[in-house]
Amino acid sequence: MLRDWLFEHPRLLFSIAVLLMVFGAVMPFLMVIKLVESTFFWNFLSYGSSTLGLLLGVVAVAASRIKQKRKDDNVSQYK
């Protein structure tokens, strides 16, 4: 059910992926300039969000292509 919903809304999935990747890039920068204390939790969270964002971005692009292919197949089917 969740998978079907995510494949129907690839733009939302891509937006979430971008936010996760931005968080994963900004947090290490904030740790380097010592605005946020570098702890194992923040390091792991920033790495995990960056990796998850990359994975979700790939899934969003694939879902977008699958959705476009279905749309193209349905249009060309009746011509």
Backbone as CSV, one residue per row, in Angstrom:
resi,resn,N_x,N_y,N_z,CA_x,CA_y,CA_z,C_x,C_y,C_z
1,MET,0.827,-1.189,0.000,0.000,0.000,0.000,0.876,1.258,0.000
2,LEU,1.841,1.304,0.896,2.751,2.456,0.935,3.585,2.519,-0.332
3,ARG,4.003,1.343,-0.812,4.800,1.299,-2.041,4.009,1.859,-3.219
4,ASP,2.744,1.496,-3.333,1.914,2.005,-4.428,1.755,3.509,-4.337
5,TRP,1.559,4.010,-3.115,1.396,5.455,-2.936,2.679,6.190,-3.307
6,LEU,3.831,5.647,-2.918,5.102,6.295,-3.231,5.367,6.296,-4.731
7,PHE,4.988,5.206,-5.404,5.196,5.164,-6.845,4.233,6.075,-7.597
8,GLU,3.114,6.403,-6.994,2.171,7.322,-7.628,2.565,8.784,-7.421
9,HIS,3.407,9.082,-6.420,3.822,10.450,-6.120,5.342,10.565,-6.103
10,PRO,5.992,10.421,-7.262,7.464,10.456,-7.274,8.030,11.845,-6.970
11,ARG,7.287,12.902,-7.245,7.788,14.245,-6.934,7.938,14.455,-5.430
12,LEU,6.976,13.981,-4.666,7.065,14.076,-3.214,8.239,13.255,-2.691
13,LEU,8.404,12.078,-3.236,9.516,11.220,-2.843,10.852,11.878,-3.185
14,PHE,10.927,12.505,-4.344,12.153,13.195,-4.737,12.415,14.400,-3.833
15,SER,11.368,15.109,-3.442,11.529,16.250,-2.529,12.051,15.798,-1.168
16,ILE,11.526,14.698,-0.668,12.015,14.151,0.600,13.481,13.752,0.465
17,ALA,13.835,13.161,-0.664,15.221,12.750,-0.894,16.165,13.947,-0.912
18,VAL,15.736,15.023,-1.549,16.573,16.229,-1.593,16.756,16.808,-0.197
19,LEU,15.686,16.858,0.587,15.796,17.372,1.956,16.747,16.520,2.803
20,LEU,16.659,15.212,2.658,17.553,14.337,3.410,19.011,14.542,2.994
21,MET,19.231,14.697,1.697,20.607,14.884,1.237,21.162,16.248,1.656
22,VAL,20.318,17.266,1.668,20.769,18.579,2.131,21.112,18.516,3.611
23,PHE,20.276,17.855,4.387,20.570,17.685,5.804,21.883,16.932,5.996
24,GLY,22.095,15.898,5.184,23.314,15.114,5.274,24.552,15.888,4.855
25,ALA,24.389,16.948,4.092,25.534,17.771,3.688,25.760,18.951,4.623
26,VAL,24.690,19.503,5.173,24.803,20.682,6.037,25.304,20.319,7.432
27,MET,24.846,19.203,7.966,25.246,18.838,9.327,26.755,18.671,9.494
28,PRO,27.460,17.974,8.601,28.922,17.905,8.770,29.584,19.277,8.691
29,PHE,29.065,20.138,7.839,29.608,21.486,7.750,29.424,22.228,9.070
30,LEU,28.246,22.107,9.674,28.000,22.749,10.965,28.888,22.167,12.060
31,MET,29.211,20.887,11.940,30.109,20.266,12.915,31.546,20.762,12.732
32,VAL,31.947,20.968,11.492,33.309,21.437,11.217,33.514,22.848,11.736
33,ILE,32.517,23.710,11.562,32.668,25.088,12.050,32.283,25.210,13.520
34,LYS,32.043,24.055,14.154,31.794,23.948,15.597,30.539,24.687,16.057
35,LEU,29.555,24.763,15.186,28.254,25.299,15.571,27.428,24.204,16.264
36,VAL,27.667,22.957,15.858,27.027,21.792,16.457,28.140,20.863,16.913
37,GLU,28.003,20.335,18.118,29.028,19.435,18.642,29.039,18.128,17.845
38,SER,30.211,17.676,17.477,30.351,16.444,16.712,30.260,15.244,17.648
39,THR,29.153,14.548,17.569,28.965,13.342,18.371,28.695,12.179,17.434
40,PHE,28.772,10.988,17.977,28.494,9.796,17.169,27.075,9.840,16.618
41,PHE,26.138,10.288,17.416,24.739,10.361,16.976,24.583,11.271,15.764
42,TRP,25.131,12.500,15.831,25.006,13.449,14.713,25.751,12.950,13.482
43,ASN,26.925,12.343,13.686,27.674,11.798,12.548,26.896,10.680,11.863
44,PHE,26.376,9.762,12.664,25.608,8.655,12.108,24.329,9.146,11.448
45,LEU,23.655,10.109,12.072,22.411,10.640,11.512,22.656,11.350,10.183
46,SER,23.713,12.132,10.105,23.990,12.840,8.847,24.389,11.869,7.743
47,TYR,25.208,10.862,8.087,25.577,9.854,7.091,24.348,9.058,6.644
48,GLY,23.540,8.649,7.595,22.347,7.872,7.274,21.341,8.645,6.439
49,SER,21.158,9.913,6.756,20.197,10.708,5.980,20.710,10.960,4.567
50,SER,21.998,11.155,4.425,22.569,11.341,3.093,22.425,10.070,2.254
51,THR,22.717,8.943,2.853,22.595,7.670,2.142,21.139,7.360,1.814
52,LEU,20.258,7.570,2.766,18.833,7.337,2.530,18.291,8.296,1.466
53,GLY,18.745,9.545,1.494,18.319,10.505,0.481,18.756,10.092,-0.913
54,LEU,19.975,9.583,-1.025,20.461,9.107,-2.324,19.630,7.925,-2.803
55,LEU,19.352,6.992,-1.906,18.553,5.827,-2.262,17.132,6.236,-2.665
56,LEU,16.518,7.120,-1.903,15.164,7.572,-2.237,15.140,8.356,-3.544
57,GLY,16.204,9.100,-3.817,16.284,9.825,-5.082,16.321,8.889,-6.272
58,VAL,17.083,7.820,-6.151,17.144,6.827,-7.234,15.789,6.160,-7.414
59,VAL,15.133,5.829,-6.303,13.803,5.210,-6.371,12.793,6.186,-6.981
60,ALA,12.903,7.466,-6.641,11.974,8.467,-7.179,12.153,8.623,-8.687
61,VAL,13.383,8.625,-9.150,13.630,8.726,-10.594,13.090,7.483,-11.296
62,ALA,13.325,6.310,-10.726,12.803,5.079,-11.321,11.274,5.078,-11.329
63,ALA,10.668,5.521,-10.240,9.202,5.571,-10.171,8.645,6.562,-11.183
64,SER,9.341,7.659,-11.367,8.899,8.652,-12.344,8.949,8.084,-13.759
65,ARG,10.019,7.351,-14.057,10.138,6.744,-15.386,9.086,5.655,-15.588
66,ILE,8.818,4.867,-14.549,7.795,3.822,-14.666,6.424,4.448,-14.881
67,LYS,6.145,5.516,-14.141,4.854,6.204,-14.283,4.727,6.804,-15.682
68,GLN,5.800,7.400,-16.194,5.779,7.981,-17.540,5.598,6.894,-18.588
69,LYS,6.239,5.755,-18.402,6.110,4.658,-19.358,4.684,4.125,-19.370
70,ARG,4.073,3.988,-18.193,2.677,3.540,-18.137,1.764,4.520,-18.864
71,LYS,2.022,5.813,-18.662,1.199,6.844,-19.293,1.366,6.785,-20.807
72,ASP,2.609,6.618,-21.265,2.866,6.532,-22.703,2.247,5.275,-23.301
73,ASP,2.303,4.165,-22.571,1.707,2.928,-23.066,0.192,3.055,-23.194
74,ASN,-0.438,3.703,-22.227,-1.903,3.865,-22.261,-2.319,4.802,-23.376
75,VAL,-1.534,5.819,-23.668,-1.867,6.769,-24.731,-1.697,6.106,-26.099
76,SER,-0.595,5.413,-26.304,-0.318,4.833,-27.612,-1.146,3.582,-27.861
77,GLN,-1.755,3.023,-26.841,-2.532,1.815,-26.983,-3.777,2.064,-27.834
78,TYR,-4.339,3.254,-27.780,-5.604,3.529,-28.474,-5.408,4.242,-29.799
79,LYS,-4.179,4.405,-30.253,-3.957,5.084,-31.548,-3.723,4.099,-32.645
